[in-house]
Amino acid sequence: MRGHRVGVGTLTVAAAVIYISFGIVQWETFRVGSYDLVIFDQAVRSYAHFRPGISPLNGVQDGFGAHFSVLGDHWSPVLALLAPAYWISDGPRTLAVAQGVLLALAIPPLWSFTRRAAPAIGVRSVPGEHSGRAGTVAAYCVAVSYALSWPVAEALGIGFHQVAFVPVLTAVFFERLQAGRTGVALAAAGALLLVKEDMGLLVAGFGLYLLVTRRQALGGALITGGVAATWLATFVLRPAFGGRATYYWTYTALGPGLRQAAWHVIAHPLSTLHLMVSPDVKLGTMALLAGVLLFLPLASPVSLAAVPLLAERMLDSVQPNWWSVHFQYNSCIEVVLVCAAVDGAVRISRRLGGARSGDAWFARLAALLCVAAVAVVPFFSLGSLARPGFYAQTARMQAASAAAAAVPSGVVVDAADMLDTALARLQSCNCHTLPVTSRGALVGLLTMENVGEFLLIQSALGRSPQSRAA
């Protein structure tokens, strides 16, 4: 790695610049959905003011009230790490920068993991040492294939999500485990538990991989700890912050609760497997995840680490977004699958080339991974960067931009205002849109067309125009 710091560093910075540019252009041209982005903006802003991640939008939308902490929605205390960035510049653009940097930071450990894997092929290399030219070429190819991968592109397409922390922590886990630095690997696995409540399933997947590769003690500990962490975050920690443990229960085809679903899986394994691939979009997503990686992950036990998170999504019978190739969900297992592809390529190269030309076959397979990643770029979010229309604003976007610019600095409507007062303020400033606040926090937007939403916000806050007048 020492001799390639400039090359790897340049690739990492280039990826971060592309990701950040994409995110900011999306924001500036009103192409990114506001729901998740506003929730995370409010939460990080709250942490920056030493408050517990309050998101009025999240609370009002989900029926928990305007003073709801995102920790009740998802166990994601890792978001507090972004608070210092808001002390410098607060707003969605900062989240776009943070996400771009976080996703790009997975590149150096993936590069090292790939280059270190190459000597395992031939007998001429000293075990544990980095390989030569073939291994280096393979490392760069794999790094590029991750950087341009469609799951990363689709994660960027939604604006921001806390799972941006997952790829780098997963890459550190596998690279440090490979290097024999188990303590650091376990620290990365532990950090994943602070990203989202279901990351315990990913940690359990790490344990499953270790278990089948004859590291039973460590594997068993990670399986037990991962499952326990998910249970604790779901049934204890989230409710402690005002959430509901069963809010995301969408496994009604398996049963009304966890116990019934677990029994269904045991008693009806064939119907459970059928649910994993039905409707067809589920099978299509899984095929694309493996296919763009040339199905190499199927040749490696590393891919077992992705099974629990994949099962969590594909056993769902209510949320089509979870089955899709779009959104951020596939980025959570992309690094696992890339590492599995590297390990699978090593195993196949041994068979094809043996000791003499195994390294060359490994480099060829890595190059094909890179070609496949580049080939599908136009079909996913990052492909928009090559289209001139992506940077242009439509008439609607220009109108939205003009409306936002027309709001005078400091002019807001308080959610407790009488309706006639709110509308009068909207008219008096000659604005199309005004922010609606409660105790200084943004809880919505008021226009002449969404008066009903204003009344809903008042109701969620426990106020009404009539009670206020009294």
PAMILUM-297012 format. One line per 5 residues: number of its first residue (from 1); their letters; for each residue x, y negated, z of C-alpha. Coordinates in steps of 0.25 Angstrom, whole numbers. Layout:
N
NUM = A = X:Y:Z ~ ...
This chain:
470
1 = MRGHR = 0:0:0 ~ 11:-10:3 ~ 16:-10:-11 ~ 2:-13:-16 ~ -3:-23:-7
6 = VGVGT = -3:-34:-17 ~ -11:-25:-27 ~ -21:-19:-17 ~ -22:-33:-11 ~ -25:-39:-24
11 = LTVAA = -36:-29:-28 ~ -42:-31:-14 ~ -43:-46:-16 ~ -48:-45:-30 ~ -59:-36:-25
16 = AVIYI = -63:-45:-14 ~ -63:-57:-23 ~ -72:-50:-33 ~ -81:-46:-22 ~ -82:-60:-15
21 = SFGIV = -84:-67:-29 ~ -95:-57:-32 ~ -102:-60:-19 ~ -101:-75:-19 ~ -106:-75:-34
26 = QWETF = -118:-67:-30 ~ -121:-77:-18 ~ -119:-89:-27 ~ -128:-84:-38 ~ -139:-79:-28
31 = RVGSY = -137:-64:-33 ~ -135:-58:-20 ~ -147:-54:-11 ~ -148:-63:1 ~ -154:-53:11
36 = DLVIF = -141:-45:16 ~ -132:-57:13 ~ -140:-66:22 ~ -141:-56:33 ~ -126:-54:34
41 = DQAVR = -124:-69:32 ~ -133:-72:44 ~ -127:-61:52 ~ -112:-65:50 ~ -116:-79:53
46 = SYAHF = -122:-75:66 ~ -109:-67:70 ~ -101:-80:66 ~ -109:-87:76 ~ -107:-76:87
51 = RPGIS = -121:-71:85 ~ -125:-56:83 ~ -127:-56:68 ~ -141:-62:68 ~ -148:-62:54
56 = PLNGV = -161:-68:54 ~ -164:-63:40 ~ -161:-49:44 ~ -170:-50:56 ~ -182:-57:50
61 = QDGFG = -181:-48:37 ~ -181:-35:46 ~ -191:-39:56 ~ -181:-41:68 ~ -182:-56:69
66 = AHFSV = -173:-68:66 ~ -163:-65:77 ~ -159:-52:72 ~ -144:-47:72 ~ -140:-39:60
71 = LGDHW = -134:-29:70 ~ -148:-24:72 ~ -149:-22:57 ~ -136:-15:55 ~ -125:-12:64
76 = SPVLA = -114:-21:58 ~ -106:-29:68 ~ -95:-29:58 ~ -102:-41:52 ~ -97:-49:63
81 = LLAPA = -83:-48:58 ~ -87:-58:47 ~ -91:-69:56 ~ -77:-76:56 ~ -79:-77:41
86 = YWISD = -92:-85:43 ~ -84:-95:52 ~ -76:-99:40 ~ -88:-98:30 ~ -102:-93:33
91 = GPRTL = -111:-88:22 ~ -114:-77:12 ~ -101:-80:4 ~ -93:-77:16 ~ -100:-63:17
96 = AVAQG = -97:-61:2 ~ -82:-64:5 ~ -82:-54:17 ~ -88:-43:9 ~ -79:-45:-3
101 = VLLAL = -67:-44:6 ~ -72:-32:14 ~ -75:-24:2 ~ -62:-27:-4 ~ -54:-23:8
106 = AIPPL = -57:-8:6 ~ -48:-9:-6 ~ -34:-8:1 ~ -38:5:10 ~ -44:11:-2
111 = WSFTR = -31:9:-10 ~ -22:15:1 ~ -32:27:2 ~ -31:30:-13 ~ -16:28:-14
116 = RAAPA = -13:36:-2 ~ -22:48:-7 ~ -14:49:-20 ~ -2:57:-13 ~ -11:68:-8
121 = IGVRS = -12:73:-23 ~ 2:76:-26 ~ 13:84:-19 ~ 24:74:-23 ~ 19:63:-14
126 = VPGEH = 22:62:1 ~ 9:64:9 ~ 4:51:15 ~ 12:42:6 ~ 6:33:-5
131 = SGRAG = 7:39:-19 ~ 13:32:-31 ~ 8:26:-44 ~ -4:35:-46 ~ -9:33:-32
136 = TVAAY = -7:18:-33 ~ -15:17:-46 ~ -26:26:-39 ~ -27:17:-27 ~ -29:4:-36
141 = CVAVS = -39:11:-44 ~ -47:16:-32 ~ -46:2:-26 ~ -52:-4:-38 ~ -63:7:-39
146 = YALSW = -67:3:-25 ~ -67:-12:-28 ~ -76:-11:-40 ~ -85:0:-35 ~ -99:-2:-37
151 = PVAEA = -103:1:-22 ~ -94:-11:-18 ~ -100:-19:-29 ~ -114:-16:-25 ~ -111:-20:-10
156 = LGIGF = -106:-34:-15 ~ -119:-35:-23 ~ -128:-37:-11 ~ -120:-49:-5 ~ -115:-43:8
161 = HQVAF = -116:-32:17 ~ -109:-27:30 ~ -105:-14:23 ~ -94:-22:16 ~ -86:-18:28
166 = VPVLT = -87:-3:25 ~ -78:-1:13 ~ -66:-6:19 ~ -68:1:32 ~ -70:14:25
171 = AVFFE = -58:12:16 ~ -50:9:29 ~ -55:22:35 ~ -51:31:24 ~ -38:25:21
176 = RLQAG = -33:25:36 ~ -38:39:38 ~ -30:43:26 ~ -18:36:31 ~ -19:43:44
181 = RTGVA = -23:31:52 ~ -36:37:58 ~ -37:26:69 ~ -39:15:59 ~ -48:24:51
186 = LAAAG = -57:26:63 ~ -57:11:66 ~ -62:8:52 ~ -73:19:54 ~ -77:12:67
191 = ALLLV = -77:-2:60 ~ -87:4:50 ~ -97:7:62 ~ -98:-8:63 ~ -102:-11:49
196 = KEDMG = -116:-4:49 ~ -123:7:57 ~ -123:17:46 ~ -107:16:45 ~ -107:27:56
201 = LLVAG = -111:36:45 ~ -99:32:36 ~ -90:35:48 ~ -97:48:50 ~ -94:51:35
206 = FGLYL = -80:48:38 ~ -81:59:49 ~ -87:69:39 ~ -76:67:29 ~ -65:69:41
211 = LVTRR = -73:81:45 ~ -72:89:32 ~ -58:85:31 ~ -54:92:44 ~ -53:80:53
216 = QALGG = -65:85:61 ~ -62:78:74 ~ -61:64:68 ~ -72:67:58 ~ -82:72:69
221 = ALITG = -79:59:77 ~ -82:50:65 ~ -95:58:62 ~ -100:57:76 ~ -95:43:78
226 = GVAAT = -101:38:65 ~ -115:44:67 ~ -115:39:82 ~ -111:25:77 ~ -123:25:67
231 = WLATF = -133:30:77 ~ -128:20:88 ~ -128:8:78 ~ -142:12:73 ~ -150:16:85
236 = VLRPA = -143:7:96 ~ -135:-5:90 ~ -144:-10:80 ~ -157:-9:89 ~ -149:-16:99
241 = FGGRA = -147:-28:90 ~ -162:-28:86 ~ -163:-18:75 ~ -171:-6:73 ~ -163:8:73
246 = TYYWT = -173:13:62 ~ -174:1:54 ~ -166:8:43 ~ -172:22:44 ~ -175:25:29
251 = YTALG = -174:40:30 ~ -189:43:30 ~ -188:54:20 ~ -180:61:31 ~ -188:57:43
256 = PGLRQ = -193:46:51 ~ -181:46:60 ~ -166:50:62 ~ -170:64:69 ~ -180:68:58
261 = AAWHV = -171:64:47 ~ -159:72:53 ~ -168:84:54 ~ -173:82:40 ~ -159:82:35
266 = IAHPL = -156:95:42 ~ -169:102:39 ~ -171:98:25 ~ -157:96:18 ~ -162:98:4
271 = STLHL = -172:87:5 ~ -162:78:12 ~ -152:80:0 ~ -163:77:-10 ~ -166:64:-2
276 = MVSPD = -151:61:-4 ~ -152:60:-19 ~ -167:56:-21 ~ -171:47:-27 ~ -161:48:-38
281 = VKLGT = -154:34:-35 ~ -148:40:-23 ~ -141:51:-32 ~ -137:40:-42 ~ -130:32:-31
286 = MALLA = -122:43:-26 ~ -118:48:-40 ~ -113:34:-43 ~ -105:33:-30 ~ -98:45:-34
291 = GVLLF = -98:44:-49 ~ -91:31:-50 ~ -80:37:-41 ~ -80:49:-51 ~ -86:58:-41
296 = LPLAS = -72:59:-34 ~ -78:57:-20 ~ -85:71:-22 ~ -71:77:-22 ~ -68:72:-8
301 = PVSLA = -73:74:6 ~ -71:59:9 ~ -84:57:2 ~ -91:64:14 ~ -89:51:21
306 = AVPLL = -99:44:12 ~ -110:55:15 ~ -117:49:27 ~ -119:35:22 ~ -123:40:9
311 = AERML = -133:50:15 ~ -138:38:24 ~ -142:31:11 ~ -147:42:2 ~ -156:49:13
316 = DSVQP = -164:36:14 ~ -177:36:7 ~ -182:22:9 ~ -171:12:4 ~ -167:13:-11
321 = NWWSV = -156:3:-8 ~ -148:13:0 ~ -148:23:-12 ~ -144:13:-23 ~ -131:10:-29
326 = HFQYN = -133:-5:-26 ~ -131:-12:-12 ~ -120:-10:-2 ~ -123:4:2 ~ -113:12:-7
331 = SCIEV = -102:3:-3 ~ -102:9:11 ~ -97:23:5 ~ -89:18:-7 ~ -75:18:0
336 = VLVCA = -78:32:5 ~ -81:37:-9 ~ -69:30:-15 ~ -60:37:-5 ~ -67:50:-8
341 = AVDGA = -65:47:-23 ~ -50:45:-20 ~ -49:58:-12 ~ -57:65:-22 ~ -47:60:-33
346 = VRISR = -36:65:-25 ~ -42:79:-24 ~ -46:80:-39 ~ -32:75:-43 ~ -25:86:-35
351 = RLGGA = -33:96:-43 ~ -31:89:-57 ~ -16:85:-56 ~ -10:93:-44 ~ 3:88:-38
356 = RSGDA = 8:83:-52 ~ -2:74:-57 ~ -12:72:-46 ~ -9:58:-43 ~ -11:54:-58
361 = WFARL = -25:61:-57 ~ -28:53:-45 ~ -24:40:-51 ~ -33:44:-64 ~ -45:47:-55
366 = AALLC = -43:34:-47 ~ -42:26:-60 ~ -55:32:-65 ~ -62:28:-52 ~ -57:14:-55
371 = VAAVA = -63:15:-69 ~ -76:20:-64 ~ -78:9:-54 ~ -75:-2:-65 ~ -85:5:-74
376 = VVPFF = -97:3:-65 ~ -93:-11:-61 ~ -103:-18:-71 ~ -115:-10:-66 ~ -114:-15:-52
381 = SLGSL = -113:-28:-44 ~ -98:-32:-47 ~ -101:-31:-62 ~ -108:-44:-61 ~ -95:-51:-59
386 = ARPGF = -92:-49:-74 ~ -106:-55:-79 ~ -106:-70:-81 ~ -121:-70:-77 ~ -117:-66:-62
391 = YAQTA = -111:-80:-60 ~ -122:-88:-66 ~ -134:-93:-58 ~ -148:-91:-64 ~ -159:-102:-63
396 = RMQAA = -164:-95:-50 ~ -150:-95:-44 ~ -148:-109:-47 ~ -161:-113:-41 ~ -157:-105:-28
401 = SAAAA = -144:-112:-28 ~ -150:-125:-29 ~ -160:-122:-18 ~ -149:-118:-9 ~ -142:-131:-12
406 = AVPSG = -154:-139:-10 ~ -155:-135:5 ~ -149:-147:13 ~ -138:-143:23 ~ -145:-140:36
411 = VVVDA = -159:-140:31 ~ -166:-128:36 ~ -180:-123:41 ~ -181:-117:55 ~ -190:-105:55
416 = ADMLD = -198:-110:66 ~ -203:-122:58 ~ -217:-124:55 ~ -220:-120:40 ~ -224:-134:36
421 = TALAR = -212:-139:42 ~ -203:-129:35 ~ -210:-132:22 ~ -209:-147:24 ~ -194:-146:26
426 = LQSCN = -192:-138:14 ~ -199:-149:6 ~ -192:-160:12 ~ -178:-156:9 ~ -183:-153:-6
431 = CHTLP = -177:-139:-4 ~ -182:-126:-10 ~ -176:-117:1 ~ -173:-120:16 ~ -166:-110:26
436 = VTSRG = -175:-106:37 ~ -167:-104:50 ~ -170:-100:64 ~ -161:-104:76 ~ -151:-108:65
441 = ALVGL = -151:-95:58 ~ -156:-93:44 ~ -168:-84:43 ~ -174:-87:29 ~ -176:-97:18
446 = LTMEN = -189:-106:16 ~ -194:-110:2 ~ -208:-114:-3 ~ -210:-100:-8 ~ -207:-92:4
451 = VGEFL = -215:-98:15 ~ -220:-84:19 ~ -205:-80:23 ~ -204:-93:32 ~ -216:-88:39
456 = LIQSA = -211:-74:41 ~ -198:-79:46 ~ -205:-87:57 ~ -213:-75:60 ~ -201:-66:62
461 = LGRSP = -195:-77:71 ~ -207:-76:80 ~ -213:-90:75 ~ -224:-94:67 ~ -228:-108:62
466 = QSRAA = -241:-107:71 ~ -233:-104:84 ~ -223:-114:81 ~ -234:-125:79 ~ -240:-121:92
